[in-house]
Amino acid sequence: MAATTDDTAEHTHGGPAPRPRRRGSGRLALAVSVFGELLITVGLVLGLFVAYSLWWTNVVADRNADRQGHKVRDEWAHSAPGAPGALDTKDGIGFLHVPAMHNGEVLVKKGTSTDVLNDGVAGYYVDPVKATLPMTGKAGNFTLAAHRDGHGAKFHNIDKIEKGDPVVFETRDKWYVYKVFDILPETSKFNVDVLAQVPKESGVTKPGHYITLTTCTPVYTSRYRYVVWGELVRVDKVDSKRTLPKELR
């Protein structure tokens, strides 16, 4: 059936005609939508990066450290006391125990480069000031570094250490027991004096048998350095059962 005049009039005057959509507002809405999607994408990427940096790198580093630590203990078990390599090996020289940090044992290796520390270990300094290893028996400063976040984060809880707390270094044949006597919560990352053989910033003035722990601060940054100093109080021989010193029981 064809439309009549009345039908046409009724359709034309039955309500207001739809307004034409403004072209500018459509473009603005599209731009806002695209920008929003970009923000979501960037947020997801950043979230994945944070998860990788603060979680997955810890998982990988802990696996590597455990594997290397088992290898060192296996070497100890199959080597005679005083055999060559007792002072240093490419796999590690011993294990650091700091009860206040609640992180178990930490394998100690040579060097403080990221290649070393990223394996979830602590490293002793060879530059800019060379550490004095306690196994030499010489007076000096056994200086160590480890990551505070990511890659094992072995020194993450360094701020939990207090004066008087024990720090124990375990080698194949001996336990070196230190007592924390001073802490520097923040200093320049270029301050190498804290690594001196006689670390005068800690208040000592004479040669002794010291240990120094260093890491980045504040957490999740590398702007400054956190420093803990300890002094050797005794050395215990390792027995056949590797009985822990009283500080670790």
HUZI-V744958 format. One line per field, one symbol per residue. ss: DSSP state (H for helix, E for strand, C for the rest). phi: phi as a letter, one per 40 degrees, with the letter a starting at -180 (. if undefined). burial: b if it has 9 or more other C-alpha atoms within 8 Angstrom, else e. A space follows every 10 residues. Layout:
ss->???
phi->???
burial->???
//
This chain:
ss->CCCCHHHHHH HHHCCCCCCC CCHHHHHHHH HHHHHHHHHH HHHHHHHHHH HHHHHHHHHH HHHHHHHHHH HHHHHHHCCC CCCCCCCCCC CCCEEEECHH HCCCEEEEEE CCCHHHHCCC CEEECCCCCC CCCHHHCCCE EEEEECCCCC CCCCCCCHHH CCCCCEEEEE CCCEEEEEEE EEEEEEEECC CHHHHCCCCH HHCCCCCCEE EEEEEEECCC CCCEEEEEEE EEEEEEECCC CCCCCHHHC
phi->.ccccccccc ccbcaccccc cccccccccc cccccccccc cccccccccc cccbbccccc cccccccccc cccccccbbc dgcdgccabc cibibcbbdc cfbgcbcbbc hbcccccccg bcbccbacbc ccccccgcci bccbbacbag fgfcbdcccc cbdgccbbbb bcbabbbbbc babbcaaccc cccccccbcc cchcbbdabb bbbbacacdg bbcbbbbbbb bcbabbcccc cfcccdcbc
burial->eeeeeeebee eeeeeeeeee eeeeebeeee eeeeeeeeee eeeeeeeeeb bbbbbbbbbb bbebbeebbe bbeeebeeee eeeeebeeee ebbbbbbbbb beeeebbbbb bbeeebbbbb bbbbbbeebe bbbbeeeebb bbbbbbbbbb bbbbbbbbee bbbebbbbbb bbebbbbbbb bbbbebbeee ebebbbbbbb ebeeeeebbb bbbbbbbebe ebbbbbbbbb bbeebbebee eeeeeeeee
//
